[in-house]
Amino acid sequence: MTRSLVMVPRWAGSPDTDFYPWLTAKLRTPPPLFDDVRTLAMPTPGAPTIDGWVSTLASAVKPVPAPSTVFLGHSVGCQAVMRYLATLPPGHTVEGAVFVAGWFEVDTPWDTLRPWLDTPMDLERIRAALRRCVVVLSDADPFTSDFRRNTRLFEERLGAEVRLVPGRRHFNNPQEPAVLAVLQERFDASR
């Protein structure tokens, strides 16, 4: 069974930014945690749209993702993954998701972010599609200062396991060891 990790970057992110190249290299170090690791190049990364990002994600893992697929979303990438999971056929599940700097609310939303906040999601379907859901949050994220409320929303809405990493802001660094640790601890098939 082929195990894949599909990463969806943050707002204005690309496969070459943030921790994605480092994480990809780490995950490909023998023995590899996944058979395939991809970071998607999303359309209009500086002004992401729900339709554009969800359809790009659907095209990348068509027709439906293998049950052994793990998704990793970063910030708005979490939203794209959740909205994509809501489109899966009833009864179809994936191994899980890691949501890094995920959110349901943002302290000071801007106009192009509003659709991501205002368009409802089928939380029940998302929850049912995930065999495991881990959220990695910081206590110093400049976009979601109320990390306790953010934690509670992910726990209540998706039954997520939340890992709080002190001082990591929005996880935009070239290396994010806490993200690698979550993948190793929660998604290592050999354990």
C-alpha positions in Angstrom: 0.0 0.0 0.0 1.4 3.3 -1.1 1.4 6.0 1.6 1.3 9.6 0.5 1.7 12.9 2.2 0.1 15.8 0.3 0.9 19.3 1.6 -1.1 22.4 0.9 0.9 25.7 1.6 -0.2 28.8 3.4 -1.4 32.1 1.9 1.3 33.3 -0.6 3.2 30.1 0.1 4.7 27.7 -2.5 6.5 24.4 -2.5 9.8 26.3 -2.1 8.9 28.4 0.9 8.7 28.0 4.7 9.4 24.5 6.1 8.1 22.5 3.1 11.5 21.8 1.4 13.1 20.9 4.7 10.2 18.6 5.8 10.1 16.9 2.4 13.9 16.1 2.6 13.5 14.9 6.2 10.6 12.6 5.3 12.5 11.1 2.3 15.5 10.2 4.6 15.6 6.4 4.9 13.6 4.7 6.1 11.0 7.1 4.5 7.8 7.7 6.5 5.8 8.1 3.2 6.3 6.6 -0.2 5.3 9.9 -1.9 5.6 13.4 -0.4 4.3 16.4 -2.4 3.8 20.0 -1.7 1.2 21.4 -4.2 1.7 24.6 -6.1 -1.7 26.3 -5.6 -3.2 28.9 -8.0 -3.1 32.6 -7.2 -1.3 32.0 -3.9 -1.5 35.7 -3.0 -5.3 35.7 -3.3 -6.5 32.1 -2.8 -10.1 31.2 -3.6 -12.0 28.3 -2.2 -13.0 26.9 -5.6 -9.5 27.3 -7.0 -7.7 25.6 -4.2 -10.2 22.8 -3.6 -10.4 22.0 -7.3 -6.5 22.0 -7.5 -6.4 19.6 -4.5 -9.0 17.4 -6.1 -7.1 17.3 -9.4 -3.9 16.3 -7.5 -5.4 13.3 -5.8 -8.0 12.2 -8.3 -10.5 10.6 -8.4 -10.4 10.2 -4.6 -7.4 9.9 -2.4 -6.2 6.5 -1.3 -7.2 5.6 2.2 -3.5 5.7 3.2 -3.2 9.4 2.3 -2.2 12.0 4.9 -2.8 15.7 4.2 -0.8 18.5 5.7 -2.3 21.9 5.5 -0.6 25.2 6.6 -2.9 28.1 7.6 -5.3 28.6 4.7 -4.1 25.3 3.4 -5.9 23.7 6.3 -9.1 25.3 5.2 -8.5 24.0 1.6 -7.9 20.5 2.9 -11.0 20.6 5.2 -13.2 21.8 2.4 -11.8 19.2 0.0 -12.5 16.4 2.6 -16.1 17.6 2.8 -16.5 16.7 -0.9 -15.4 13.1 -0.6 -18.1 10.4 -1.1 -19.8 9.3 2.1 -17.9 6.5 3.8 -14.6 7.3 2.2 -11.8 8.0 4.7 -8.2 8.9 4.6 -5.5 8.1 7.2 -5.5 11.6 8.5 -4.5 15.2 8.5 -2.1 17.5 10.2 -3.3 21.1 10.4 -0.4 23.5 11.0 -1.4 27.0 12.2 -5.0 26.1 11.4 -8.0 28.4 12.1 -11.7 28.8 12.0 -11.5 32.5 13.1 -8.8 35.2 12.5 -8.3 38.2 14.6 -8.3 40.8 11.9 -9.7 39.4 8.6 -9.0 41.1 5.3 -11.4 41.2 2.4 -10.0 38.3 0.4 -10.0 36.2 3.5 -13.7 36.7 4.3 -15.0 34.0 2.0 -12.8 31.4 3.8 -14.4 32.6 7.1 -18.0 33.1 5.9 -18.6 30.0 3.7 -19.9 27.2 5.9 -18.1 23.8 5.9 -19.7 20.3 6.5 -17.8 19.6 9.7 -19.6 16.3 10.2 -18.4 15.0 6.8 -14.8 16.3 7.4 -14.7 14.6 10.8 -16.0 11.4 9.3 -13.4 11.5 6.5 -10.4 11.6 8.9 -9.2 8.6 10.9 -6.8 10.9 12.7 -6.6 14.7 13.0 -3.7 16.5 14.7 -3.6 20.3 14.9 -0.3 22.1 15.6 -0.8 25.6 17.0 1.4 28.3 18.5 0.6 30.4 21.6 2.1 33.4 19.7 0.3 33.2 16.3 -0.2 36.8 15.1 -3.4 35.9 13.2 -5.1 33.9 16.0 -4.1 35.3 19.3 -6.7 33.4 21.3 -5.0 30.0 21.0 -7.2 28.6 23.7 -10.4 29.3 21.8 -8.7 28.0 18.6 -7.7 24.8 20.4 -11.3 24.4 21.7 -12.8 24.9 18.2 -10.7 22.2 16.6 -11.3 19.8 19.5 -15.1 20.4 19.4 -15.6 20.6 15.7 -13.2 17.9 14.4 -12.3 15.8 17.5 -8.8 16.9 16.9 -5.7 16.2 19.0 -4.1 19.7 19.4 -0.4 20.2 20.0 0.5 23.6 21.3 4.1 24.7 20.5 5.3 27.8 22.5 6.5 30.8 20.5 6.4 29.4 17.0 4.2 32.2 15.7 2.7 31.1 12.3 5.2 28.3 11.6 6.9 30.2 8.7 10.4 29.1 9.5 12.7 27.1 7.2 12.6 24.3 9.7 9.7 23.3 12.0 10.8 20.3 14.1 7.4 20.1 15.9 5.7 19.4 12.6 8.1 16.6 11.8 7.7 15.2 15.3 3.9 15.0 14.9 4.2 13.2 11.6 6.7 10.7 13.1 4.7 10.2 16.3 1.2 10.0 14.9 1.6 8.7 11.3 4.5 6.2 11.4 3.0 3.0 10.0 5.8 0.9 11.5 4.9 1.8 15.1 
